[in-house]
């Protein structure tokens, strides 16, 4: 190894649109991790990457360097195939909570490390914490031991995994360099590949409630994610899914846990199950435990009808210190004293339920964070959300608001009344699942 | 005034190519000055400006905000016109040392605040410090008092003038964001306009020894500088001058002082005097003390032939604590024990003297800095430099090297032997002064 490239030379090369060398990208990631690059140099390079892009080769090198900036979990002692799922984030997206035990019940190990909510509503880890006693902060050795015993574990980011991403993500957030496809790719994949998985399925969302609102941009991200992951030797597929209206009927942490339990009991909402099966099918196919999507679908449906997925969920909750009885009695979850309906202003059909509007209403109720340090109220949210295409009569509820006080209730009602549009004439519900990439 | 715009919103707008509002630019400059923007946010915006540019309107607002980040000298008590000259920097550029007293001898006040050398060779302030006793660090009130009394003062940047530029320049240097026309414009003009001048003449150089090597880019900078300065109400003209070979015969701090004294004595090299007169003519015309360039030229030539410019130089040197006898006896300047000629390898004509090569040789001798904290040796450098178009015989000196030790001498000789090209057949010396812009 020669001497590390100077930060300003690396920055100048990317600024001028050149493809960076491996040593330059590794110097940048090492600099972010050990502090040898100043924050102002990191952010200047982040902006240059934002505006000049990175080739697939550069993105793969960045991903690998970031992955190796911390511990890479060694799950080689587990012989079963290990597959994870990652979603780019949407409103009402509680898929991981029931999909992970469904897939584990089919014999595929699911080692899932998730983030907290960065958008308007809680993330998977926030939802799990709505279960009384549930511990998301396992160490990597506890995580591995649980995967060996139970076949599934859902934990939060640990300090050992990809420290470079914590540094870079914090900088990107305050320097307007978040929405860059190579930087998003490297951030997502470095953390997922550090889990020690064999394959990965991505849920890449588009629409008003998605991180990437435009379908074309989301597709670009899906292509980049799958090609970089493959270049790193990990079979990966991306399922494009629509996020114009929330997934399912519930938005809010405890309310979403309850809806996931309904899914495991065989009574999940159609749109939510459509996405769940599409993702689960790809997981089983990539794991090699199903020959094709149809065969995988049969296995996944059987995990529900047999009760094995619900058992696996109880086992998972108990293993992480939570109360497994929530799988049978949702009244054990945190709840507001009551819920207040939002009546439909007219007879007609639900023409649109704006996911971003619902998310803002839920955030205002306390279900999400405005800043990283904000606390979340697990009980609040929106339930019984009407779906696009649904016929409603004047005065019938379009949803129910679970609020901790009257002011927040009034604000949420006002936002939701604008977000849910009722009009004359029937409309059909658009499909959720689009193209599969990779 | 409302609340200041958030740094990340301002960064995002520039990143997306929008024209920034006055309040956004003012927030950035205030943030650089008072520390309310983090360095990583400043550098992210600098990179976005580098890559997305700034309109003339934005550049003028940035310049004004930077100028107002510190003290703006109030020279309104001085009734005579006050005009300064600024050069973008070149090799052997000692013009300020003799031009300032020439123009002052013609009745125009010259309030000149200069930087140290940022390139390979010393800046005006470094050259002045080669004069025994000369103080460049006057306070602004000493500066004003001397301008009232002597009509000319040459000092270094003070802490009170444009603190925002000190912060931003230091960041630009380590984040590869120096070569941006709007940022260069705002940096130069904010400092010059803070001097309290009525008008400004710019020497914008192009060629191998210039900051902007390409003529088209240099012209772009000249157009930007003059239009922004005019938008701020300051009559300004830019003289484009070639910097492919060094100006005059000497490069090195004391050697250049001696050459400036020769200019004041009427025996300055032709190319150096061509640039000196072109700039001086514009200064007198903008000051309103000459009707046109030809009339200004007569006044400037008379300042030399009458000895008034040399007297003004003595007065200037004495006023700032220096030994005025250097105007009559160059042996009072620091000098090396001897000088060693570089012999011509053949009979022929000098076809090229690469300014960058000469600058690197001079820097190696200790005449310039590699880092801001390096000390300069005032005695070292190159003298008697042959000029392009000059006929030379084999073994005749192409220049003399003034070195402090043998190793440095050998290195300089080797670099200079490559920089000075002798070939068969006559060539003519190209003109130094090009277009006048503004």
Interface residues (C-beta under 8 A of the other chain):
Chain A: X7 X8 X9 X11 X12 X15 X38 X39 X40 X41 X42 X43 X44 X46 X47 X48 X50 X51 X52 X171 X173 X174 X175 X176 X177
Chain B: X7 X8 X9 X11 X12 X15 X38 X39 X40 X41 X42 X43 X44 X46 X47 X48 X50 X51 X52 X171 X173 X174 X175 X176 X177
